[in-house]
Amino acid sequence: MTNRLADTLSPYLRAHADNPVDWYPWGSEAFAEAQRRDVPLLISIGYSTCHWCHVMARESFADPDTAALINRDFVAIKVDREEHPDVDGAYMAAASAFTQNLGWPLTVFTTPRGRTFYAGTYWPPEARQPMPAFRDVLAAVHEAWTLRRAQAEESADAVTDALARAGAAMPSELPDAAALAGAAEAIAAREDRQFGGFGGAPKFPVATTLSLLQTPLVRREAPDAAASADRALAAMSASALCDADGGFFRYATRRDWTVPHYERMLTDNAQLLDIALDAGDETTARGIADFLVGTLRREGGGFGAAQDSESWIDGERSEGGYYLRPVSERAGLEPPAVDGKVITGWNGLAVAALARAGATYGETAWVQAAIDAAEYVLRVNRGPSGALVRASLDGSASEAVATVADVALLADGLFVLAVATGEAGWAVEGRTLLDVALAGIQGDPLLAEHGIAVSPDQTDGDLPSDAAAVAAASLTAWRLGAGDRYREAAAVRVREHSGSAIGQPFAHGSLLRVAAGLVDAPRQLVVVTGEPGGALASRARTADADVIAVVTPSQARAFADAGFELFEGKGSAVEQAFDCRAFVCRLPVSDPSEMVLER
């Protein structure tokens, strides 16, 4: 049979189109059918490069007997977590009430209104202690619904109410330098001094955490904590976590960074490119940039979401087999597939990282790749109203709404692109998007319609949280001179979550990085020149500063005319570098040797 997934935009859903399970995509049709039949919803959430999602699909969803049980007793919904992060977040938060072993595939059983009364992750086809067989789980849930329905509905309402109450943030104060240094030292206390990185197995790159440790404030106030980030990057770069082509895998299953989980995510690699730039690790940075442009870049210029862990080798599906071959032997093999979804916020991360790396190392091809990706997302990832959507595939926009983080991450990427190119138009577009994010974005409409509590969690996962993303873009806008209201917007979000962030710094690196940027006065370098590749501009790009903008006189005037006050009064300069501290600029210099590189 062919179910309803064949015509969806998600490669993950399309891979389940021939399952005997009568799948529905996320939408009102499935909810209406569950209410008509008065049966629970089975909501299965995963993504296309998830190994255990593939395993459960082969073992259970492709099995006719298991499918018959699902079709008889449930209405089944398949969700791509990368296309619907709000849905994934809502049900992941609800699932935490039933299991602490969270991950994907996520398997959730809900009332016909979508409220969770039981959940888990992967279940095998036969019982494997301590896991029951999936068919036994299906039978037990069906029995609970038919014989103890009132209890199941009461449990579901209790979970929903608890999540709604947990969403209320308690404003606090901005953390000072001492508090931020203490947070960094608390993170560093978890360092694996033998193998680098933090904690034991499985071991993740935790780019959002590393980003805090690399701030000037931490390097000054807690130097050993800052050094732990450099040690982590060096250990990862020299390990099996980094493939021979420069791209990083999702995580290592062992403490010494061996036996990677072989999927390669755009989120990890884009952020690790920034980490490598901050660490001054040009070799690692170049490897990641080449992977992004050479492997994840799609036709038209957008970047795909991830590269799969599995591929076909000698007629069989192999997890990691392609990557275990020497590069010289891969030419004759079919490479693992790339999930071609062009996700708005994730591309914002790539735009920022490639633009910055390209400007730093004089790689115009990387800057052009960032331009192409920005143009693609702004053109293609639009809904009928013109608003940004979450993703697109092969030039067709998804119906899934963009998240707050999507819009803010793209805005931040456009700000960085404006600095890298000297073109004020990118900054204007970024400011417009940031204002949309600050005004508030309506989340998934089906969650709102059915009163399903969204996740209150504002911790970092594989990318910054909504609050952290908006705060970071606001900080960037302020540093470019967009106005003090953007600094206050960043401060508001840091205050809202600073209590939990200082208490759990490992999970709030992105927000605390913004907090550090609010404590330290920004350093801004503006070089006005007719030779962007000249000696003055080249020296400026090696300086330690929050903003390094190389512009022609006319570009400086364009920024100023667009309302970015950092550039005011600089449009008539010729071959001069302005070293500004919190918008107060020293006398300009024309001799490269007179430019101070340190803060």
C-alpha positions in Angstrom: 0.0 0.0 0.0 1.0 3.6 -0.4 -0.1 5.9 2.5 -0.4 9.7 2.7 3.3 10.4 3.0 4.4 10.1 -0.6 3.5 13.7 -1.6 5.0 15.4 1.5 8.1 17.6 1.4 10.0 15.7 4.0 12.5 13.0 2.9 11.9 11.3 6.3 8.2 11.0 5.7 8.7 9.9 2.1 10.9 7.1 3.3 7.8 5.7 5.1 5.4 6.1 2.2 5.3 2.4 1.4 4.9 1.2 5.0 1.8 -0.9 5.7 1.1 1.6 8.5 -1.7 4.0 7.5 0.4 7.0 8.3 -0.9 10.6 8.4 1.4 13.6 8.2 1.1 16.2 11.0 -2.1 18.0 10.4 -5.8 18.5 11.3 -6.9 15.5 9.2 -5.3 13.0 11.6 -6.8 14.7 14.7 -10.3 14.7 13.1 -10.0 11.0 12.3 -8.9 10.1 15.8 -11.9 12.0 17.2 -14.2 10.3 14.7 -13.0 6.8 15.6 -12.5 7.8 19.3 -9.0 6.1 19.4 -5.7 7.4 20.6 -3.1 9.0 18.3 0.3 7.3 17.9 2.7 10.0 17.1 6.1 8.8 15.8 8.8 11.5 15.6 12.2 11.2 13.9 14.4 12.6 11.1 15.9 11.2 8.0 19.5 10.7 9.2 18.5 9.0 12.5 19.9 5.5 12.6 17.5 4.1 15.2 14.6 5.6 13.4 15.7 3.5 10.4 16.0 0.5 12.6 12.5 0.8 14.1 11.1 1.4 10.6 12.6 -1.8 9.3 11.7 -3.9 12.3 8.2 -2.6 13.2 6.7 -0.1 10.7 7.5 -2.3 7.7 6.1 -5.4 9.4 2.5 -6.2 8.3 1.4 -7.7 11.6 2.6 -4.8 13.7 1.1 -2.3 11.2 -2.2 -4.1 11.5 -2.3 -3.5 15.2 -1.4 0.1 14.8 -4.1 0.6 12.1 -6.8 -1.2 14.1 -6.3 0.6 17.4 -4.7 4.0 16.6 -4.5 6.8 14.2 -0.8 7.1 13.3 1.1 10.3 12.6 4.6 10.5 11.3 6.5 13.8 12.1 9.8 15.0 10.9 11.3 16.8 13.9 13.4 19.0 11.7 10.4 20.2 9.8 8.2 20.6 13.0 10.6 21.5 15.9 7.7 23.0 18.0 5.8 19.7 17.7 8.9 17.7 18.6 9.7 20.0 21.5 6.1 19.8 22.9 6.0 16.1 22.8 9.6 15.6 24.0 8.7 17.7 27.0 5.6 15.6 27.6 7.5 12.4 27.2 9.9 13.4 30.0 7.1 12.7 32.4 7.2 9.0 31.4 10.9 8.3 30.6 14.2 9.9 31.2 15.7 8.1 28.2 14.7 10.7 25.7 15.8 10.7 22.1 14.6 9.6 18.6 12.6 7.9 17.4 10.2 9.4 19.9 7.0 7.4 20.2 4.1 9.2 21.9 0.5 8.0 22.6 -2.0 10.8 23.1 -5.7 11.3 23.4 -7.6 12.3 20.3 -7.0 15.9 21.3 -3.2 15.3 21.2 -2.5 15.2 24.9 0.1 12.7 26.0 -0.7 9.8 28.3 2.3 7.5 27.6 5.6 7.8 25.7 8.9 6.2 25.0 11.6 6.0 22.3 12.8 3.0 20.4 11.1 -0.3 21.2 12.3 -3.6 19.5 10.1 -6.1 17.8 10.9 -8.7 20.5 11.4 -8.1 24.2 15.0 -7.2 25.0 15.5 -6.5 28.7 14.8 -3.9 29.9 12.8 -3.0 26.8 9.4 -4.7 26.1 8.4 -5.6 22.6 6.8 -2.8 20.6 3.7 -5.0 19.9 3.3 -5.6 23.7 3.5 -1.8 24.2 0.8 -1.3 21.6 -1.4 -3.9 23.3 -0.9 -2.4 26.8 -1.7 1.1 25.6 -4.8 -0.1 23.8 -5.9 -1.9 27.0 -5.3 1.2 29.1 -7.3 3.3 26.7 -10.3 1.0 26.6 -10.4 -0.2 30.2 -8.9 2.7 32.1 -9.7 5.7 29.9 -10.5 8.2 32.6 -7.2 7.6 34.3 -5.3 8.0 31.0 -7.1 11.3 30.2 -6.5 12.6 33.7 -2.8 11.8 33.3 -2.7 13.6 30.0 -4.4 16.7 31.4 -2.0 16.7 34.3 1.1 16.6 32.0 -0.4 19.5 29.9 -1.1 21.6 32.9 2.3 21.0 34.5 4.1 22.1 31.3 1.9 25.2 31.0 2.9 26.2 34.5 6.6 25.5 33.9 6.6 28.0 31.0 6.4 31.0 33.2 9.9 32.5 33.4 11.0 34.4 36.5 12.9 37.6 35.6 16.3 38.1 37.4 19.3 40.3 37.1 22.0 40.3 34.4 24.9 38.1 35.6 28.1 40.0 36.2 31.6 39.1 35.2 32.2 37.1 38.4 29.0 35.0 37.9 29.9 34.3 34.3 33.4 33.3 35.2 32.0 31.0 37.8 29.6 29.5 35.3 32.5 28.8 32.9 34.6 27.2 35.7 31.6 25.0 36.6 31.6 23.8 33.0 35.3 23.3 32.9 35.1 21.1 36.1 33.4 18.5 33.8 36.3 18.4 31.4 37.7 15.0 30.5 41.4 15.8 31.1 42.5 12.6 29.5 40.6 12.7 26.2 39.3 16.3 26.0 35.7 17.4 25.9 33.2 17.1 28.7 31.7 14.2 30.5 31.8 10.5 29.4 30.2 8.5 26.7 28.3 9.3 24.5 30.4 12.5 23.9 29.0 15.4 21.9 30.8 18.4 20.4 28.5 20.8 22.5 29.3 23.8 20.3 26.8 26.0 22.1 28.7 25.4 25.4 32.1 25.9 23.8 30.9 29.3 22.4 30.6 30.6 26.0 34.1 29.4 27.0 35.6 31.3 24.0 34.3 34.7 24.9 36.8 37.5 25.7 35.3 37.7 29.2 36.0 34.1 30.0 39.4 34.1 28.4 40.2 37.0 30.7 38.5 36.0 33.9 38.7 32.2 33.7 41.6 31.4 31.4 41.8 27.6 32.2 38.1 27.3 31.5 38.7 29.0 28.1 41.6 26.7 27.4 39.3 23.7 28.0 37.4 24.7 24.9 40.5 24.9 22.8 41.6 21.5 24.1 38.2 20.0 23.3 38.4 21.3 19.7 41.9 20.0 19.3 40.9 16.6 20.6 37.9 16.3 18.4 39.7 17.5 15.3 42.4 14.8 15.8 39.9 12.0 16.5 37.5 9.8 14.6 34.8 12.3 15.2 36.2 14.4 12.3 36.1 12.7 8.9 38.9 12.8 6.5 37.0 15.4 4.4 36.8 17.8 7.3 33.2 17.3 8.4 32.3 16.3 11.9 30.0 13.5 12.9 27.1 14.0 15.4 28.8 12.4 18.4 31.1 9.7 19.6 29.8 6.6 21.4 33.0 6.2 23.4 34.7 8.6 25.8 37.9 8.7 23.7 36.0 10.1 20.7 36.0 6.8 18.8 33.1 4.9 17.2 31.2 7.9 16.0 27.5 8.0 15.3 28.0 8.7 11.7 25.4 11.2 10.7 26.7 14.7 9.9 24.5 17.7 10.8 24.5 21.2 9.3 23.9 22.6 12.8 27.0 21.0 14.3 29.3 21.8 11.5 28.3 25.4 11.0 28.7 26.1 14.7 32.0 24.2 14.9 33.3 26.4 12.0 32.7 29.4 14.3 34.4 27.6 17.2 37.5 26.8 15.0 37.6 30.5 13.9 37.6 31.7 17.5 40.3 29.1 18.4 42.5 30.3 15.5 42.5 26.7 14.2 42.7 27.4 10.4 43.1 23.8 9.4 39.9 22.7 11.1 38.0 25.7 9.9 39.1 25.0 6.3 38.0 21.4 6.5 34.6 22.2 7.8 34.0 25.0 5.3 35.0 22.6 2.5 32.6 20.0 3.8 29.7 22.5 4.0 30.3 23.8 0.4 31.3 20.5 -1.1 28.8 18.1 0.5 25.9 19.8 2.1 25.3 22.6 -0.4 22.3 21.9 -2.6 21.4 23.0 -6.1 20.4 26.6 -6.0 22.7 27.5 -3.0 20.8 26.3 0.1 22.4 23.9 2.5 20.9 20.5 3.3 20.1 19.5 6.8 22.4 16.5 7.2 24.2 13.6 5.6 23.0 10.1 6.5 25.0 7.6 8.6 23.9 4.7 6.3 24.6 3.9 2.7 24.5 1.0 0.3 27.7 -1.1 0.1 27.7 -4.4 -1.8 24.0 -4.5 -1.9 23.5 -4.0 1.9 22.7 -1.1 4.1 25.8 -0.2 6.1 26.0 2.2 9.0 29.3 4.1 8.8 30.9 1.7 6.2 31.4 4.5 3.7 33.2 6.7 6.2 35.4 3.9 7.4 36.9 3.5 3.9 40.0 5.6 3.0 39.1 8.6 0.9 40.9 7.0 -2.1 38.4 4.1 -2.0 35.2 6.1 -1.7 35.1 7.3 -5.3 33.6 4.0 -6.4 30.9 3.9 -3.6 27.6 5.6 -3.5 27.9 8.3 -0.7 25.4 8.5 2.1 22.4 10.5 1.1 22.0 14.2 2.1 18.7 15.3 3.5 18.0 18.1 1.1 15.7 20.1 3.4 16.9 23.7 3.4 16.0 24.7 7.0 15.8 28.5 7.5 17.6 28.9 10.8 20.2 26.2 10.1 21.1 28.0 6.9 21.4 31.2 9.0 24.1 29.5 11.0 25.9 28.4 7.8 25.6 31.9 6.3 27.2 33.5 9.4 30.0 31.0 9.7 31.0 30.9 6.0 30.7 34.7 5.6 33.0 35.2 8.7 35.4 32.4 7.7 35.6 33.7 4.1 36.3 37.2 5.2 38.9 36.1 7.7 40.9 33.9 5.3 40.2 35.8 2.1 38.2 32.9 0.6 35.7 34.7 -1.7 34.1 31.4 -2.7 32.9 30.9 0.9 31.5 34.4 1.1 29.7 33.8 -2.2 28.3 30.5 -0.9 27.0 32.4 2.1 25.4 35.0 -0.3 23.9 32.2 -2.4 22.4 30.5 0.6 20.9 33.7 2.0 19.4 34.6 -1.3 17.9 31.1 -1.7 16.3 31.1 1.7 14.9 34.6 1.4 13.5 33.7 -2.0 12.2 30.1 -1.5 11.5 29.6 2.2 8.3 31.8 2.0 4.7 30.9 2.6 1.7 32.4 0.7 1.7 35.4 2.9 5.3 36.1 2.3 6.4 35.1 5.8 9.3 32.8 6.3 8.5 29.1 6.7 10.6 26.5 8.4 12.1 24.7 5.4 11.9 23.9 1.7 12.8 20.9 -0.4 13.8 21.0 -4.1 12.5 24.6 -4.4 9.1 23.9 -2.7 8.3 25.6 0.6 7.0 23.6 3.5 3.7 24.5 5.2 5.5 24.3 8.6 5.9 27.7 10.2 9.3 29.2 11.0 10.3 29.2 14.6 11.5 32.2 16.5 15.0 30.7 16.4 14.7 30.2 12.7 14.0 33.9 12.1 16.6 35.1 14.6 19.4 32.9 13.4 18.8 33.9 9.8 18.8 37.6 10.9 22.1 37.1 12.7 23.5 35.4 9.6 22.5 38.4 7.5 24.2 40.8 9.9 27.4 38.9 9.6 27.1 38.7 5.9 26.6 42.5 5.7 29.9 42.9 7.6 31.7 40.4 5.4 30.6 42.0 2.1 30.3 45.6 3.1 26.7 45.6 1.8 24.3 47.4 4.0 21.3 45.8 2.4 21.9 42.5 4.2 21.9 44.3 7.5 18.7 46.1 6.7 17.1 42.7 5.8 18.4 41.2 9.0 17.0 44.1 11.1 13.6 43.6 9.5 13.6 39.9 10.3 14.8 40.5 13.9 12.0 42.9 14.4 9.6 40.1 13.3 11.2 37.8 15.9 11.0 40.4 18.6 7.3 41.1 17.9 6.6 37.4 18.5 5.9 34.6 16.1 2.8 32.3 16.2 3.9 28.8 16.8 2.5 25.6 15.4 -1.3 26.3 14.8 -2.4 22.8 15.5 -0.7 22.8 19.0 -2.5 26.1 19.8 -5.8 24.9 18.5 -5.8 21.8 20.7 -4.3 23.5 23.8 -1.2 21.3 23.7 1.4 23.0 25.8 4.6 23.9 24.0 7.9 23.1 25.6 8.9 25.6 28.3 12.5 24.5 27.8 14.9 27.3 26.8 18.1 25.2 27.1 20.4 24.7 24.1 20.0 21.5 22.2 21.9 21.1 18.9 21.5 24.8 18.4 20.7 27.9 20.5 17.3 28.2 22.1 14.7 30.6 20.9 15.6 33.1 23.7 19.3 32.8 23.1 19.0 33.1 19.3 16.9 36.3 19.6 19.3 37.7 22.2 22.3 37.0 20.1 20.9 38.6 17.0 19.8 41.6 19.1 23.3 41.9 20.5 24.8 41.8 17.0 22.3 44.5 15.8 23.3 46.8 18.7 27.0 46.3 18.0 26.4 47.4 14.4 24.8 50.6 15.7 21.1 49.7 15.1 20.1 51.3 18.4 20.0 50.8 22.1 16.6 49.2 22.0 18.3 46.1 20.6 20.7 45.9 23.5 17.7 46.1 25.8 16.0 43.4 23.9 19.0 41.1 24.4 19.2 42.1 28.1 15.5 41.3 28.6 15.9 37.7 27.4 19.1 37.2 29.4 17.3 38.5 32.6 14.4 36.2 32.0 16.5 33.1 32.0 19.7 34.0 33.9 18.7 32.2 37.1 18.4 28.8 35.4 21.3 29.6 33.1 23.8 30.3 35.9 22.5 27.3 37.8 22.9 25.0 34.7 25.5 26.7 32.6 26.3 23.6 30.5 22.8 23.8 29.0 22.7 27.6 28.4 26.0 28.4 26.7 24.5 30.5 24.0 22.5 32.7 26.3 25.5 33.1 28.7 27.6 34.1 25.7 25.2 36.9 25.1 25.4 37.8 28.8 29.1 38.1 28.5 28.7 40.4 25.5 26.5 42.6 27.5 29.0 42.9 30.4 32.0 43.7 28.2 32.0 46.9 26.1 32.2 45.9 22.4 35.2 46.6 20.3 34.3 47.6 16.7 36.8 48.1 13.9 35.7 49.9 10.8 38.2 50.1 7.9 37.2 52.5 5.1 39.2 51.8 2.1 39.2 51.5 -1.7 41.3 48.3 -1.4 39.4 45.6 0.6 42.4 43.3 0.0 45.0 45.8 1.0 47.4 45.8 3.9 45.2 47.9 6.2 42.1 45.7 5.7 44.2 42.5 6.0 45.6 43.5 9.3 42.2 44.5 10.7 40.9 41.0 9.9 43.4 39.5 12.3 42.4 41.8 15.2 40.5 40.7 18.3 37.2 42.6 17.9 33.5 42.0 18.0 32.9 43.8 14.7 35.4 43.9 11.8 33.9 45.8 8.9 35.8 46.6 5.8 33.9 49.1 3.6 34.3 51.6 0.8 33.4 55.2 1.5 30.1 54.7 -0.3 29.3 51.5 1.6 30.0 53.3 4.9 27.5 56.0 3.8 24.9 53.4 2.9 25.2 51.8 6.4 24.9 55.2 8.0 21.9 56.2 5.8 20.2 52.9 6.8 20.4 53.8 10.5 23.6 52.0 11.6 25.3 54.6 13.7 28.6 52.8 13.9 29.3 54.0 10.4 28.2 57.6 10.8 30.8 60.2 9.9 33.1 57.7 8.2 31.8 57.9 4.6 34.3 60.6 3.7 37.4 58.8 5.0 40.0 57.4 2.7 42.2 54.5 3.7 41.5 54.8 7.4 40.8 52.4 10.3 38.5 53.4 13.1 39.1 51.5 16.4 35.9 52.0 18.4 35.1 50.9 22.0 31.4 51.0 22.8 30.9 53.4 19.8 33.6 55.8 21.0 36.3 55.8 18.3 39.9 56.6 18.7 41.7 58.7 16.2 41.8 56.8 12.8 45.0 55.3 11.6 46.2 54.8 8.0 49.4 52.8 8.8 48.7 49.1 9.3 51.5 48.9 11.9 49.7 51.4 14.1 46.6 49.2 14.4 46.3 47.5 17.8 45.4 43.8 17.4 44.6 43.0 21.0 41.5 44.3 22.8 
